[in-house]
Every structure is written in structure tokens, then in C-alpha cells.
Amino acid sequence: MPKVTIIGSGFSSLAAACYLAQGGFQVDVYEKNRTIGGRARQLIKEGFTFDMGPSWYWMPDVFERFFADFGKKTTDYYELVRLGPAYRVYFEDGNYLEIPNSFEGILDVFEKEEPGSSQVLAAFIKDAGHNYKIAIENLVYKPGISPLELITSDTIRKLDQFVTTISKQIRKRFKSPKLIKILEFPVLFLGAKPQDTPAFYNFMNYADFVLGTWYPKGGMYKIVEAMGSLATELGVIMHTDSGVQKIETLNETATGIVVDGRFIASDIVLSGADYHHTESLLPSSLRGYSEAYWDKRTFAPSSLLFYVGFDKKIPEMRHHMLFFDTDFDKHAAEIYDTPKWPEEPLFYASFTSITDATVAPEGRDGAFFLVPLAPDLKDDELLREKYFDIIMARLEKHTGQSIKEWVSFKESFCLNEFKSDYNSYKGNAYGMANTLMQTAFLRPKIMSKKVNNLYFTGQLTVPGPGVPPALISGKIAAELILKNLKDGGR
Ligand SMILES: Cc1cc2nc3c(=O)[nH]c(=O)nc-3n(C[C@H](O)[C@H](O)[C@H](O)COP(=O)(O)OP(=O)(O)OC[C@H]3O[C@@H](n4cnc5c(N)ncnc54)[C@H](O)[C@@H]3O)c2cc1C
């Protein structure tokens, strides 16, 4: 039985592990941290359970598709609820809009905010739905080897949407600054400014408004547990607390890895750790990309995160709340153009205990707060405290109550931990952005450019950032490995 060792246990690694075990490999996963899940790890403290990273469950079809490949369903492992409202967005004038959990309801919200806009939205979402179908059927499951992968009769008809941006597309159709912010929000998951993201990615608006916002009861970590169980059922062996120190090669071919000073021989090495870090485990002559290459890429933002336990239930909270109550463009410029800590940050708050009684002690709320930041900034406790105070003050102002005094504990996580816990390049939170010049075959390659039998998966390669793309990335990498093996190796 051929043997593959996988570096890291994020979603992409776990997905790849399942497909490779199903394909007949002996699979061993080596994870540096104490638990599996990568950026989707869990923090349990004083009776509270927090998802440490992802919190939005979008594109439920991708998860179903993954489990169906193994004759399973998500319901075999976890229970999903569709959130209603999906989320609340606060604006500069102190008001908010809520996105209901039906498209009809969303059309009403638009019509009230900007008369005539519901019809425009219906047409926009019809096009976005068409793009979603094209993306899922023709694009995102492709290995990013050749530009030809992108050329289909459908994509040729959509060529204009690859050269114009989503920001232009939206602003041409809608006037209300509030609706524009709501429509530009989904592509933030792709890691770049809406002004730099191709209009074709409006399929994220279809995911938002039509496919809906879901929540796995118990939290996003349920998906990690589900994939971990499936992998174990398929015979995969997980090794936690096992950081990989080196990838060994002979004649430009990977021969195994070194963990705790011990050589572990392997026919194939696949890494789901950050691409840049993985290449640092090789001698510099065998790295496919130079430091200058990485330095020039547009990375997804990093984040300042807080996990907070409150002494009581806080009225007026929602499961997902976006605070777009300051200048969106200014904060974006402070992430991408002139990197610095934002003067007036936008932020996101998630009170999962509103939906799920299992994640907080009775009569109390737990919350997760996120401020997007440029990668590679200075990070220290004083700065973190300053931003915690800003968040609390804004939350209090918008909901007209005192909140900070009810904080029982808080833990923070920022650039320093992204680097130390995940070996993240410049402390990025979710990989490399999906700009036009960093899409599909233009992203770092799944197959090492210089080392035979070494492969990559995860958010720095195809298709890009996010949990659904990570599942897809694992599948693409595993399929490429199985194909190359069948064709007699590479
Ligand atoms: C704060 C935050 C919020 C997010 N929100 C959402 C969201 O709401 N919805 C969504 O879909 N996506 C979201 N994302 C993005 C999503 O979580 C990621 O894109 C996805 O989890 C990445 O998976 P991955 O497998 O590529 O990498 P990772 O999860 O980073 O996995 C890589 C693993 O490799 C390990 N590793 C690194 N170096 C070594 C080594 N030398 N040896 C062994 N192991 C090593 C790391 O410890 C890690 O476990 C969010 C991300 C963050 C950080």
C-alpha cells in the first residue's frame, strides 16, 4: 500500500486524507498543535465553547457533496439550522438592517431601503446563481494547472465579468450605500477589496441570499470532528503535537518528513500547512517560489480576535452582527494600501449562544469578536486592549446598554498567534486573496514545481480561502496524486 504523509490537519488536509485513504493509501496526518482542525480549532473555557476561526457556514451543498463522496450525509455527523435572521448589519447613522432567511424577505428589505431595487436584485441574483452553477460545475474543482481549465462555452460568455470588478458591478445597479455595503460583504471572504475582486465572484451573493447562512449545532468544530471521524473510519492515523521540522528529499524527490528528529519515510508528502512555511522545510534550492514572490502577493487580512464570556445574557444581540458603521473604504485602505492599525475599525461580533444553548452556561452569553487587520503589523497587548475598548464602546452605543462591565473573561488571538500557532506567512488569517491575478492557474501550484512527490493543498493554493474551498482543495490535491500514481508517477 503506498504511503502518504500529510502535514497539518486543517480542513484541506482532512479532506485530502479521506480521499487518499479511500483511494487505497496508507495515510498519516502530522499536526503541530494539540488538536486537529487548524484555523477552525476550538477553545473551551469556564463552560463556554468558542470556535476560534470560521463561524459562517455557507455553501452547504459543498459540505453535502464532500460527505456524499463517502456515502455519508452531514446529518450522519451534525445537525444544521438555517439562521433567521441570517445576520444584522449596523451602519454609520446608527441604524441596522437584518437579512432574513428567505429570498422573498430579502427582496422586501431591499425594496423598503431603495424603492425599485428589489427587481434589480432579482436580476442580479439570477446572474449570480448562474455564476454559482458555472463555478461549482466548471471551475472550482479544477487543479489550476492550465489556463485552458477556465475556458468553457459558459465562461467565455461571462468574460466581461472577469475583467470588471464586483464593486463596479454593484454600484452600477444600486444607489443605497447600505445595500452596497451588504452586497459587497460576501466577497470579503475571498480576502481582497471588492474593488479588486472580479465581478464573476458575485456567486458569493447567491450563496448569501439564496443558499443561506447555516449553523452546525455545537459549533463549526462539529465539522472538524465529523471529518476527523470519517478519516479515522477510513483508516487514517492522526498524530497531534507533531510538528514537521523538515521535508527530506533525494534527487529532487520527496522521501519523507522529520518529526521530533525522527525520519518518517513516505512515498508522497502532501502539505496543508501554509505554502510559504512548507517550502521553508526544504533547502532553498528546492523551493518553487522566492521570498520576493510571496512578498508581492496580496494576502487575505489577518485578524484581532476576542473570545469573551459574559456574566449574563446580553439583550439585543444576534448570532452574526457586522458593524459597518465606520468608513469601509478607509479601513480597507488601512489593510491593503497603507498597512496600519485602523483608526476606526469595522468589526464583526458573533453570539452563537443566541442559537445554541450548549456553547455557554445557562443564563450567560459567549461571544467572538473580529477586527480585520493588515498582515505583518506589530502586535502587542496594549494595542489589543485599545481595540477591545473600542469594540465594547461601539456595541454599547448601538444597543444602548452597558456591556463591558458584564465581561467575565476574555482571551485574545492576533498576528503573533497566527504565526506561532499556524506558521502563518506574515500572520495572515485566511491565506492568499482571490484577486484576478491570483485566481485559478495563477495561484501557487498544488504540485511542487521542483520536488517530485511533493504536493500542496489549502487556502494558499486553489481554489482559495474559506472552509468550502478548503474541502475542495483537499479533493483536488488527492485526485491529482491518485491520477499521477495511476499514470506512473511524476
Ligand atoms: C478568524 C477566521 C475567521 C474565518 N471565518 C470563516 C468563515 O466564517 N467561513 C469560512 O468558510 N471560512 C472562514 N475562515 C477561513 C477558513 O477558516 C480557512 O480558509 C480554512 O480553515 C483553512 O484551512 P486550511 O486547511 O487551508 O489551513 P489551516 O486550517 O491553517 O490548517 C493548516 C494546519 O497546518 C498546521 N501546521 C503548520 N505548520 C505545521 C508543521 N510544520 N507541522 C505540522 N503541522 C503544521 C497548522 O497548525 C494547521 O493546523 C476564517 C478564518 C479565520 C482565521
The ligand as a MOL file (V3000), in Angstrom:
LIG
                    3D

  0  0  0     0  0            999 V3000
M  V30 BEGIN CTAB
M  V30 COUNTS 53 58 0 0 0
M  V30 BEGIN ATOM
M  V30 1 C -10.6330 34.1870 12.1920 0
M  V30 2 C -11.0470 33.4440 10.9630 0
M  V30 3 C -12.3700 33.5090 10.5500 0
M  V30 4 C -12.7650 32.8010 9.4180 0
M  V30 5 N -14.0840 32.8160 9.0740 0
M  V30 6 C -14.5220 31.9810 8.1010 0
M  V30 7 C -15.9100 31.7590 7.9220 0
M  V30 8 O -16.7110 32.2950 8.6790 0
M  V30 9 N -16.3100 30.8910 6.9450 0
M  V30 10 C -15.4100 30.2670 6.1300 0
M  V30 11 O -15.8170 29.4930 5.2480 0
M  V30 12 N -14.0690 30.4380 6.3000 0
M  V30 13 C -13.6170 31.2610 7.2720 0
M  V30 14 N -12.2830 31.3860 7.5250 0
M  V30 15 C -11.3220 30.7350 6.6270 0
M  V30 16 C -11.1740 29.2500 6.9060 0
M  V30 17 O -11.1890 29.0030 8.2770 0
M  V30 18 C -9.8490 28.7640 6.3260 0
M  V30 19 O -9.7750 29.1420 4.9610 0
M  V30 20 C -9.6590 27.2600 6.4210 0
M  V30 21 O -9.9940 26.7870 7.7100 0
M  V30 22 C -8.2200 26.9390 6.0790 0
M  V30 23 O -7.9920 25.5710 6.1130 0
M  V30 24 P -6.5810 25.0120 5.6270 0
M  V30 25 O -6.6760 23.5370 5.6560 0
M  V30 26 O -6.1980 25.6300 4.3360 0
M  V30 27 O -5.4820 25.5690 6.6570 0
M  V30 28 P -5.3140 25.5500 8.2500 0
M  V30 29 O -6.6110 25.4650 8.9210 0
M  V30 30 O -4.4500 26.6880 8.5850 0
M  V30 31 O -4.5060 24.2100 8.5120 0
M  V30 32 C -3.1060 24.1490 8.4290 0
M  V30 33 C -2.6120 23.2800 9.5640 0
M  V30 34 O -1.2230 23.0290 9.3960 0
M  V30 35 C -0.6360 23.0050 10.7030 0
M  V30 36 N 0.8170 23.1770 10.5780 0
M  V30 37 C 1.5010 24.2950 10.2320 0
M  V30 38 N 2.8160 24.0430 10.2070 0
M  V30 39 C 2.9750 22.7420 10.5470 0
M  V30 40 C 4.0980 21.8880 10.7050 0
M  V30 41 N 5.3570 22.3100 10.4770 0
M  V30 42 N 3.8820 20.6050 11.0820 0
M  V30 43 C 2.6310 20.1380 11.3230 0
M  V30 44 N 1.5410 20.8970 11.1860 0
M  V30 45 C 1.7040 22.1870 10.7970 0
M  V30 46 C -1.3400 24.1220 11.4120 0
M  V30 47 O -1.2030 24.0160 12.8130 0
M  V30 48 C -2.7770 23.9120 10.9350 0
M  V30 49 O -3.4420 23.0190 11.7820 0
M  V30 50 C -11.8330 32.0630 8.6610 0
M  V30 51 C -10.5010 32.0070 9.0800 0
M  V30 52 C -10.1220 32.6780 10.2280 0
M  V30 53 C -8.7070 32.5700 10.6900 0
M  V30 END ATOM
M  V30 BEGIN BOND
M  V30 1 1 1 2
M  V30 2 1 2 3
M  V30 3 2 2 52
M  V30 4 2 3 4
M  V30 5 1 4 5
M  V30 6 1 4 50
M  V30 7 2 5 6
M  V30 8 1 6 7
M  V30 9 1 6 13
M  V30 10 2 7 8
M  V30 11 1 7 9
M  V30 12 1 9 10
M  V30 13 2 10 11
M  V30 14 1 10 12
M  V30 15 2 12 13
M  V30 16 1 13 14
M  V30 17 1 14 15
M  V30 18 1 14 50
M  V30 19 1 15 16
M  V30 20 1 16 17
M  V30 21 1 16 18
M  V30 22 1 18 19
M  V30 23 1 18 20
M  V30 24 1 20 21
M  V30 25 1 20 22
M  V30 26 1 22 23
M  V30 27 1 23 24
M  V30 28 2 24 25
M  V30 29 1 24 26
M  V30 30 1 24 27
M  V30 31 1 27 28
M  V30 32 2 28 29
M  V30 33 1 28 30
M  V30 34 1 28 31
M  V30 35 1 31 32
M  V30 36 1 32 33
M  V30 37 1 33 34
M  V30 38 1 33 48
M  V30 39 1 34 35
M  V30 40 1 35 36
M  V30 41 1 35 46
M  V30 42 1 36 37
M  V30 43 1 36 45
M  V30 44 2 37 38
M  V30 45 1 38 39
M  V30 46 1 39 40
M  V30 47 2 39 45
M  V30 48 1 40 41
M  V30 49 2 40 42
M  V30 50 1 42 43
M  V30 51 2 43 44
M  V30 52 1 44 45
M  V30 53 1 46 47
M  V30 54 1 46 48
M  V30 55 1 48 49
M  V30 56 2 50 51
M  V30 57 1 51 52
M  V30 58 1 52 53
M  V30 END BOND
M  V30 END CTAB
M  END
